[in-house]
Amino acid sequence: MSAAPETAAPRFAPGAQVRVKDDWPETRGPCHIRTPYYVRGRMGQVVRPLGAFPNPEDLAFARPAPRRQLYHVLFEQPPIWNEGKAGDTVMVEIFEHWLEEA
């Protein structure tokens, strides 16, 4: 079995403002999604790229899994759960194909 090809360099640098795609593939049929529903459509800030990993959305169905960049993305907490105080944050690992430029 050959190794999966490496992906390109990370598209987003630390500090980049990003938006998580407001997509709901689970409404279109069976799927595996690693992106939490509570950050879809939300704005965040890239903290750091974490490297390239096989896409778990493909691995879950034993499909060939291209390597995708993974990031730590920071979100303000109060808008997500309507609780907390200014300065409270939530950090989530999100694959690049779920992120758009803000």
Buried (B, 14 or more C-beta within 10 A) or exposed (E): EEEBEEBEEBBBEEEBEBBBBEBEEEEEEEEEBBBBEEBBEBBBBBBBBBEBBEBBBBBBEEEEBEBBBBBBBBBBBBEBEEEBEEEEBBEBEBBBBBBEEE
